[in-house]
Amino acid sequence: MSRRTRVAGRNAVVTGASSGIGAAVAERLAAMGCPLVLVGRDRDRLAAVRARTGGRAVVADLGTARGVESVAEAAVDWVELLIHVAGIGWAGPLADTPATTVDELMAVNLGAPVQLTRALLPTLRAADGHVVFVASIAAIGVANEAVYAATKAGLRGFADAVRLESGVGVTTVLPGVVATEYFRRRGTAYHRRFPRMVPPQRVAAGLVGAVEGGKAEVFVPRWLTLGARVHGAAPATFARLSRRFDPPAR
């Protein structure tokens, strides 16, 4: 269990807020009266989310040290809920993954949440706050997404460690396939037979419910918990099932 945390009215930072899950989370929090700092790279889209939510927009590239610093500066002495949604993907065999892509995925998906959490932890402790890490079901391993899977597994492990040592609430959200522009941006369409896509609003609802319910970890949809259990108990069986239901991308 994590710690139950009241969400309504709390000061919240949402990264990746310009679209997809991040925008859905921002809209849900705004409806609950949360003042928001909205973080994203796309200035125009972030402005549109700001207009809908009344939040403060911080345009920042979390793949850079300066981008991380700008978010920390905007949130220090203010943040009560820190919600890490920002992430990028790439699909293809590991040997074909450019070194620069590896570096970018590691920086945005893992490095930025680590650094932001480290920088803002004193404020979160003082505020009796909560940190949310949006990882992915890919954390248990997905063929042809090795680097992405590694960043999400690392995020999950980091969350577990922070939960033990930090004195703040920590929740990890592991979505399945979400109906966002993620697949267009990564350059490869979604080709698997399942899991089926879910809307980002469903992930946002699961996230808020998990924080308020004191859940350490939540899968969206919940049946994906079964896959994680099979992976943990019988990794060879999980690998066989994954190969069976995971046709190669075309």
WOTAKA-V423798 format. One record per run of one state. SS is the DSSP state (@ for helix, = for strand, . for the rest). FROM is the first residue (numbers start at 0). TO is the last residue. If there is no record, write none. Layout:
SS;FROM;TO  SS;FROM;TO
This chain:
.;0;10  =;11;14  .;15;18  @;19;30  .;31;34  =;35;39  .;40;41  @;42;52  .;53;54  =;55;58  .;59;63  @;64;74  .;75;79  =;80;83  .;84;92  @;93;95  .;96;97  @;98;125  .;126;128  =;129;133  .;134;135  @;136;139  .;140;144  @;145;164  .;165;167  =;168;174  .;175;176  =;177;177  .;178;180  @;181;185  .;186;196  =;197;197  .;198;198  @;199;212  .;213;215  =;216;219  .;220;222  @;223;232  .;233;233  @;234;243  .;244;249
